[in-house]
Each structure stands twice: as structure tokens, then as C-alpha cells.
Amino acid sequence: MKKCMVCGTELPTKPLMVCKNMPSGAQNIPAADELDRDKGVDLCLYQCTGCGLVQLDCDPVPYYQDVIRAGGYSTTMRDLRRDQFTRLIGQCGLKGKKLVEVGCGQGEFLETLSEYPVQAFGIENKDELVRIAREKGLNVAKAFTEREDYIMPGGPFDAFLSFNFLEHQPDPNTMLRCIYHNLTDEGYGLITVPDFNYILENDGFYELVRDHIANYTEETLEHLVNRNGFVVIQRRRVNRDTIEFMVKKRPVVDVSGLQRNYEEMSEQMREYTQSRQASGKKVALWGASHQGFTVAAVAGVCQGVSYIIDSAPFKQGRFSPISHLPIVPPKHFFEDPVDCILIVAPGYTDEIAGLIRSEYGEDVEISVLRTSHIEKYAGGGYYFPESNEIWKIRIQRKNFRLMGAAYGTTAAA
């Protein structure tokens, strides 16, 4: 059974429709001595139940890697390209940057692009078209995006152009991933494809052609570009029947804050337990939560903590992951008392602190694990930072309100 060319979902057994006796390809125009060999084909149209893409289940035309344009010479098309180039270069700050047209034919649109203050490149699969483009003085390489790891000559590029080429591709994911890997980190792109919604609006069965193995709508094209590392930053319908997407590489998530907190919290946890040990004090954690497990594991404090207290019976008698600290019920304190308890149960801090004070007495030192540091608990929902340095940082960042000599915050993490 055939699978969707984009998401891999098995296509339905029943097609949406079957178009009988259709031309075998838009470029298969027979000469007089070829008429007896010219045969029609049946095109079966399916819709993927996974991503919604409407597609043909046949093999692509033999020339799907080549770009053969008739409309590239028209004034209408050249004016449209000038409008698109002006918008793309202006809005994305591409003046002086490197742009590559993927599937550039004989360079019809690269000639127009050369009018702009950019470095214009192109790749094309068909030898004859590459030769013609080079004779025009255009920077065109013979290449095709058949592998993700293919390195395009002249790259990396700051932006790419793809004009009515994706709909011909039986493996559009590989094409887009190849393009993605040949762009700079801030890479942009301009993509156009025929709009299948236009065909539906006009019941234009005559627009269905074997060359267009995929029939994209805005929704299914967006799904395709999203799954291959791009986000759509602008969209419109142009030339009456064509989708235009301006895209950008999806930004890499900034995890520098997580990394910094990982390192700082680990160090603070070690300092907390080591300072108590040096003073001859025993330490316990309260809260067999994923937060407590994680901090104890990354800080490597198994030698500096006696146990973890937790009220949940199903956790008691077990051990924390990695650090292997015993998890005990609250009454275990009376069998093996500790001097300091660090609460690592965000959202329950006041409740737990109240229990410690009422059951264990005033002599037990209570501290709490906050978002990015450890603080001493002073009662009534107020906290005092563990060090003066943290106190200064908190004031600078204005994360807490200064209330006299304490921060007025809730116990929630």
C-alpha cells in the first residue's frame, strides 16, 4: 500500500477520484512520428488521513528533477518575481547576502535577481539548462537535493528560492532538509506552489496533472515546512492560483538559562550540604519529587544527606534515583533526627514548614529550594536568601518585592 510522501501515513484504499486517460506528463509532447506510442494514464487522487495532503499515488514524471519553464519569459511573471525579490530582500535584510534558487532552470529568474544588491546562485539538475545559464554569466551549479547531507556549491546561503518545484517532488522532506542544512542559522526562504484550494474553488479538474504529484493547500504546505525546520513568517496567494510562503529557519531554543541554573544549583546544593557537614549537622530533604530527585542526583550529595522525607506511603521504603537516598515517612525523624531540613516540594512549602515546626520543634533549621537558589525559611511565608550575593542578585532582577528585611513571596516555586 502506498504511503503519504510527507508524513508516511498509509493512504486510504479508496481514492478521492480517478481521472482516466490523462496525459502522461505536461512535457511529454509527441512529435508526428511518436503519436502511435502516445498513451493516456489513469491518475488516482488520494488524501492522507495523517497530514491531509492530497496527492497522486503514481511515480513522478521522469524529468521531475529538471525545471522547464514556459512562463519564465512573460512580463507578468518577471514583474511578479521583482515584487517578490523586493519584499524578501527588504523585509529579511538580505542586501549583500547570498541567495540560491533551488531548481533554477536556465536562469530565467536568476537574471532578474541579478538586478538586486545580492549574490545570486542557482542549482539545476539538467545539463543543458545548466550550460545555457552559465553562458548567460550566471552562477549556476549542476546539483539536486536528493540527500539531506548534500553540500551545495557556494553555500551556506542566507536565503533560498523555490518557484513551483516542490509539487513535483516525491520526497519533499529530503529536499527541504537538504536546503535547511545549506542555510545559515538565520536563513530565510521564499516558496511558491500551485494552490489546490484554487482548483477546488473552480472545480478545475483540468489543473490536475501527473507532473504535480503533490497538491498543496496552505495548511498542508505549512505542515511540510514545519516538520522540516522552517516556520512561516508571511503568506499570500499570488498570480490568482499560487501559494507564496516566506519562511525562516526555526530558531534554536535558548537553554543558556537552564544550563546556568543547572550548574549554579548543583554548586549551591553541594555548598549547602558541605557547610552543614562541616558544622557537624545532619541534613534531610523533604519531598520525594522529581525536583528533589534531580537536584540530589546532579549535585551528587548522597554522602551529605541522611534521607528524604515524604508523606506518600507508596514512595516510602524505596530510594531516590541515582543518589539512592532512602525515602522515609515523617515519623522516621524521631528515630534518626536531623538538624537541617531542605524542602524540595514546590507548592507545599508552607504546609511542610508548619508541620516541621509543630512536630519537630523550633531548633530544626528549615531551608527551601527555590527556582534558582536555596533560601532559609523564616516562617509566615517569608524567606531569607542563603547568601548575601543571592540577596543582591534578587534585588537587581526585581524578582521579589523587598519588604523590610525580608522578601514577600508565596511559597510556590
Secondary structure, DSSP 8 states (H G I E B T S, - for coil): --B-TTT--B--SS-SEEEEEE-S-TT----GGGGGG---EEEEEEE-TTT--EEE-S---TTTTS---SGGGSHHHHHHHHHHHHHHHHHTT-TT-EEEEES-TTSHHHHHHTTSSSEEEEEES-HHHHHHHHHTT--EEE----STT---TT--EEEEEEES-GGG-S-HHHHHHHHHHTEEEEEEEEEEEE-HHHHHHTT-GGG--TT--EE--HHHHHHHHHHTTEEEEEEEEETTTEEEEEEEE------HHHHHHHHHHHHHHHHHHHHHHHTT--EEEE--SHHHHHHHHHHT-TTT---EE-S-TTTTTSB-TTT--BEE-TTHHHHS--SEEEE--TT-HHHHHHHHHHHH-TTSEEEEE-SSSEEEEEETTEEEESSHHHHHHHHHHT-S-EETTEEE--S--
